[in-house]
Amino acid sequence: MTDVFSKKDTLTVKGVAIIFLVFYHCFSSVDRLCGYNVDFGLLSQKNAMYIFESMNICVGMFAFLSSYGLTRGIIQKYKSFDLNKNDISVFLVKRTVSLLGSFFIPYIICVVPTLLLTSYNPYGDGIGFVLNLAADMFGIAGLIGSKMMIGTWWYMSFAFVIIFLVPFTIKLYKHFGIFCTVPFILVPILLNQDFFSAGGLQNMTRWLLTIPLGVIMADLEIFERLKKCSVTHNKYVSKLIKFVVLTVLLAALVIFRRSDWCKSYFYYFISSLLPVFFIYWLYEFICGVPVINHILGFLGKHSSNIFFIHTFVRLVWFKDAAYSIGNCLAIFGFVFGISLVLSFFVFFLQWFIRWNKFTKFLSDRLSKFQGRLYGGSEAATDT
């Protein structure tokens, strides 16, 4: 198909997801208001928090997009999913370097001034400080349960889980088709009976189903096929019908997700299915809208940096300055705006020190070394 869910569409969706993420972290519960009274305009605090709490589907959106994008890259290189051990090892090396390379500069920008200029230090002292800092800096704190500078960085560990599971999910998919979802259903349910609560195990398992869904939908081009479907011969009437039906269904899924029945029996499934459905809704109705898609795509390019930085802005550095503003949208603008400015600084610093060239050089060198260990071709290093 020529009309594919492209990188441009992915950035547009990421733009929406990062907006959701900041709103969620700023306003999804009373505790997050840091003791301040916040005006939510026409909405009551209860209704506003209902909406903002639902925005944590952004995590599932990011997870699905990662799995989907990694699978697309593999499809372009290996049409029949014929990955050998060397291919997988090179894939893991390159993606690990890429992930850590995107994290190190924001990490330094956030952590160094925080430790030097504030009293905030969750790492502790002595050898504990060194070990916690190292684990956090290399993105594995969420996996091993060590101290993190900020709790939101647990997602770095889950990003590693996605990277390591995608090639093996592709192997399963090649042999068993859509039944590759079975272990992603059984294992998490056996490990974790409560997907609604917050915690390390919950965070590491709640969104796992997005991984095989990303693999399946990337291969079968589900989004593209659904968007191509027309319910009438008139494309405008068809679009209107699809918008009404899909929007009502989206609202129903959001409401169902908040029900006690869903939390007790279906929360694991809905936590992955709802983000995927919402991504399709955005692809169907928003990604093709001029101006809006450019604005959201611009924010999507900065989404990783904003994710790394925004909690420092709202909770560590400028908590009182932000929440004392008192207005929901103004607080969001303050936190998001400063995070965006700092994201520009991150990109400038990466350009100034030639960071991306260094990480590419390191990635290529490690990939070639890994390839020689397996006796594979050094040329097969651009997965």
Secondary structure as UniProt FT lines:
FT   HELIX           7..27
FT   HELIX           30..33
FT   TURN            34..35
FT   TURN            41..42
FT   HELIX           45..54
FT   TURN            55..56
FT   HELIX           57..77
FT   TURN            79..80
FT   HELIX           85..117
FT   TURN            122..123
FT   HELIX           126..137
FT   TURN            138..139
FT   HELIX           141..144
FT   HELIX           151..153
FT   HELIX           154..176
FT   HELIX           177..181
FT   HELIX           182..191
FT   HELIX           200..205
FT   TURN            206..209
FT   HELIX           210..220
FT   HELIX           222..228
FT   HELIX           235..257
FT   HELIX           260..265
FT   HELIX           267..285
FT   TURN            286..288
FT   TURN            290..291
FT   HELIX           292..301
FT   HELIX           303..311
FT   HELIX           312..317
FT   HELIX           319..323
FT   TURN            324..325
FT   HELIX           328..352
FT   TURN            353..354
FT   HELIX           355..373
FT   TURN            374..375
FT   TURN            378..379
//
